[in-house]
Amino acid sequence: MALKTILHLSDLPNLDHVPEIYSTCFSKGLDLNRASSFRIPKFMVIGHRGHGMNILQSSDSRMKAIKENSILSFNSAAKFPLDFIEFDVQVTKDDCPVIFHDDFILTEENGTIFEKKVTELCLAEFLCYGPQKETGKEGKCLYRKTKDGKFVKWNVETDDSLCTLQDAFQKVEPSLGFNIELKFDDSAVYQQDHLLHILQVILQVVFEFARDRPIIFSTFQPDAAQLVRKLQNNYPVYFLTEGGASIYYDVRRNSLGEAMKVCLEGGLQGIVSEIKGVFKDPGAVPKIKDSNLSLLTYGKLNNVPEAVHMQYLMGIDGVIVDFVEEISQTVDDMIKPAKEMTREGKGESEANSKLQFSQKELSFLLKLIPELIQF
């Protein structure tokens, strides 16, 4: 049964090793002593799974350049003017938080493809897939399932070994923020105690190794989102939603309006929506902002510079992108004119006005976009 009640810290078992308050701050000076005071300082660019996700059947070489969710991918992304990288965290059977997107690991044995659930593997089993850190040691070949049901070898131009959450904290450029997606299986039903245990295991690693690194938690699992917010008051928690692109049994996942309710009821700091959901319902943006919630987006359209620029004008707070080099440059070009004009003494409001469409043009575009977006 889904977790229905908001828990009090005094009701939660085994929290001895999870500090109630862990003070931190953004490297750029934003105070995060309390997550409730979190405010995004500017339009953020976040690298999706690091340098970008892998789509193995894509004709675009950028989608197969670097193994996603790897230390190499994270540090490659750090070379560009990003604020955060986003990655997916699951917990192994022996309680180690690891970074991997898919629910299952696919490999070939004796000509047959086998799938093994990541959360049912111990750490040693998980790490035996893909390239190995030890010289001369060969890992098991990784496969991936395409949307049309085919199995393809997970071949990329530059491969890297699988990694843990602790590895990321210790080996990734320390000024780069982490958007930690708490990954759960959409088809699974999580009991309260199990959900709590998973979050505690992840939080213990975060509190031990985060130091001053900026952190944002996000998850599609509404109960997990509200619970991780209840468990700690140090880092902001965002609720992930497809904004209606897919329909789920849990109605809280089916619209931006429902996402707002999850955030307001649980004291969360923001929403991360599929950009199609926002473009389909642009009127939700001012409602979200009026509720003092931040709004980030993800999705393929965020790899299109014009779509990113449109979001900047709409007041969206940031984008999760695959083409980190191109989009970070696009955002720099958008923001730079305002900065230059402000330095020249013309004032920020005047500088911003130079970047925007007229109110009539913007209104027209916001009415037109939902007609162009097809789910």
N, C-alpha and C positions, 0 to 999 in steps of 0.2 A: 504494500500500500504506500502511496506517495506520502511524504512527510507533510502534514497539514498545519501543525502548530509551530509558532515561533518559540524557540527554546531560550531559556535563561542560562547564562554561564554557570550558575550554581547547580543547574540540573544536569550538566554535561559531565560524564565520567572521563577519567584519565586525561585531564587537561594540565597535569602538573608540569609538563615540559613545554607547554605552549604559553609564552608570556602574554599577559592580558594586554599590555601596552608595549609597543616596540616603536620607538620614535625614529623617524627617518625623514629624508627630505629629497626633493628633486635636485639633481646635480646643477640644474639651471636656477636654483634658488627658490623653488616653489615649496612652501611649507606643507608637509604632510603629517604633522604631528597627530592630526585627527583626519581620518578619511573623509569625514563629513564636510571638511573644509576644502576638499579637493576641487581645483579649478584648472582646466586646461589653459596654459598660458598663450597658446597660439594654435594655428591650424597644424595638427600633427600628421606625420607620415609614419606608418608602421609597416615594417617588412613582414609579409605573410610567410609564416614558417621559416623566417630568416630572410634569405635572398629571394624567396619566391617558391611557390608550390611546384611540384613536378606533375606535368600531364604528359605521360609517356607517348601517347598517340598523337600529340600535337605536332603540327608542321613548323611551329615556332621554336627555334632552337633555345630560346630563353627559358622555356618551360622544362628543358632537360639539361640545363647547364650545370647545376650543383645540386647534390642530394639535399632535399628539403629536411628541415628539422635536425640539422647536424651542426656541430661546432664550426665546421668550415663554412657552412651557409650563414651562420650567425655572424661570424667575424668578417665574411665577405660583405654582408649588409652593412656592417659598422663602418666601412670605408666611405659610405655616402651619408649625407646630412639627414639621417633618420632620428626620430625621437625614441622609438621602441621597435623591438621585434616581437612578433606573435608566434607562440608555439603551443603544442598540445601536450598535456601531461596526463599520464595514466599511472596506476600503481600496480606493481607486479605482485605475484602470489606471496613473495617473501618481503613485502612492504618496502619496496624501493620505487620512488617516483622516477619514471623514465619518460623520455620525449619521443612520441610516436603518434601519428594522426589516426591511422586506420584501427578499427577494433580488432582486426585479425592480421597476423603475419602469415603470408603465403610463401610456401617453398615447394620444391620438387624433390621427391624421393622415389627412385626406381621408375621414373617416367610418369609419376602421378603427382598432381598438385594437392598438397595438404594445407589446411588452414588451422591455425592455432590462435586462440584468443590471447591477446597480450596480457590481460589481467590474470590468466591462468598459468602463465610462465613464471619461473623464478628468474632472478636477474641474470644468472649465468646462462640460462637458456636464451633469454632475450638477446644478450650481447653476442651470441655465437652466429647471428645472422649478419650477412653483408661483410664488408671489409673489416679486417681484424687489426687491432693496434699492435699486436705482437708480430715482429718480423718473421716471415716464413709461414705464418699460420693462415690458413684459408677458411673463410666463413661460409656458411650455407647460403646458396643463391636466393635472393629475394625476388618475388614476383608481385605483380599488382593486377587487380581485376578492373577492366575498363567498364564504362557504363553499358556497353553492349554485351557484357558477359564474357569477354575474352580475357585470357590470362597472358600477360606479357612480362618479360624479364624487366626488372627495375634497373635499366641501364641509363646512366647519365654521363655527361662529359667528364665531370669531376666528382668522384664518389668519396664517401667518408663513412666512418663507423657509426653505429648507433650510440646514443649517449644518454646519460642520466640528468636529472635536474641539477644535482650537485655539480656535475661536470660543467654545465652551462654557467653556473654562478662562478666557478673557479677559473674557467678558460675563456670566457667571452669578455670583450672590452667592457670595463666596469662602468663607464659613463652611459652605456646603452641601456635603456629601460626594457623591462620584460613585461609583455602582456601574456600572462600565463592562462591559457584556456584549460579549465578543469574539464577533462574529457570523460564523458560517460556514454554508454551504449544506449542508443535511442530505443532499442527493442527490449531492454532490461527493466525490471522493476526493482528499485532499490529500497531495502528496509532501512529504517532510521539509523540503527546502530552501525550498519555497514557503511552507509553514506558518511556518517560522522567519523568513522575510523579512517576512511580514505582521505578526508579533508585534514584530519589531524596529522597524518603521515606527511602530507605535502607541506602543511604549515610548519612542521618541525624543521624541515630542510630550508624553507624560506627564511625562518627566523634565525637559523644558525649561520646561513651563508649570504644573505642578501646585503648586509652592511648598508651602504648608502645608496644602493641601486634603486631607481624608481621601479615600482611594481604596480601593475593593474591585474586583478583577477577578472576572468570572464567565463561564462558557461551557458550552454543551452538548457541545462537542467535547473528549473526554477527553484526547486527545494534546496539544491546545493548552493545556488547563488545566495539565497536568503540565509542559509546556515553558515556559510563562510563569512558572511558579513557579521553574523552574530558572534562568531568565534574570535574575531579580531577587529580592532578599530584602527589599524595602522595603514592599510592599503585600500584604495577604492575597489569596489566590486561592480562589474557591469553585467547586465543580462543580455545574452545573445539571442537573436531572433531572426527568422527568415522573413518576418513581416508579412506573412500570408502567402509566400511563394509555395509552401507546402502546408498541408493540413495534418495536424496531429490530434490524437485522442485527448491530450491535455490542452484544453482551450487556451491556457496561458501562453502557449507558443504560437498562436495563430494570427496575431496582429500587433501592430505598434501600440494600439490602445491597451491591449492586454499586457504588453511588455511594460508600459507605464505603470499599470496597477501593481505588477510584481515589484517594480523598483520602489514605488512609493510606500507600499505595505511593508517592505523589508528594509527600508532605509538604504537602498543601493544608490550608487552615484551616477549611473548612466546606462545607456542602451547601446549595443552594437548590432546594427541591422544590415541585412542584405540590402544593397543600394537599390535594387529593384523595388523593394517594399517601400522605401522612402520616396522614390520617384513616382510610384503608383499612388501614394497618399502624401503629397507634399504639405498638405495642411496640417499634418501631424507634427511637423518640425517646430513651428512656433508653440504648439501645445507642450511639447517636450521641454523646450527651452523655458517656457513660463513656469514649468514645474521644477525649475532649478536642476534639471538633469542634463548631463552631457550626452552628446550623440556622435557616435563613430559609425562608420560603415565598412562593409567588405563586399567582395563580389567581382566578377570579371570586368564590369563596367568601370571599376576603379583603376583599370589599366589604360583607360582612355583619358588623355589629358583634358579634353573638353568637359567630360563628365565630372572630373575632379574640380575643375574651375567652377562649374555650376554649383557644386556643393559648397565651395568656399563662399560664393555669393549668397547661398541660402542660409548660411550661418551654422552649417554642420562643423563639428569640432575637429574632425580628422578622418583619415582614410587608411585602411589596411590594403596593401598593394603587393602585387607580384613583381612588377617591373620597377624595382626600387630606384635604379639609376635614372630612368626617364621621368618617373613621377616626382621624385624628390627634386629634380631640376625644374619641373613644371611648377611645383609649389614655391620653390625659391624665386622663380621668375614672377609669380603672382604677388608674393609678399614684398619683394625687393622694392618696387616702385613706392609703396606706402612708407617703407622705412626711409628711403632716400628723401622723400618729400617732408617727412617728419623732421629729419635731421636739418633740412633747409629752413625749418621754422614755419612751414605752412600749416602745421597742425594735423593731427591724426585724422580728424573727421574729414578734412578736405582731401587728404591723401586717399582715404578709403573711397571717397566719392568718385575719384578718378578711375577706380577699378570696377565700379559697378555699372550694371545696366540701369536705365531709367526704371522707375517703379512700374510704368506701363509695360515696358519690354519684359521685365522680370515676371510680372503677373501673367503675361501671355505665355511665356515659357513654362511656368509652373502649371498652367492649364493644359498645355500641349503635351508635356512629358508623359502623363499617365496614359494618353492615347497611343504613345509610341512604345510603351513597355508591355511586352507580352510575357506572361509567366509560362 
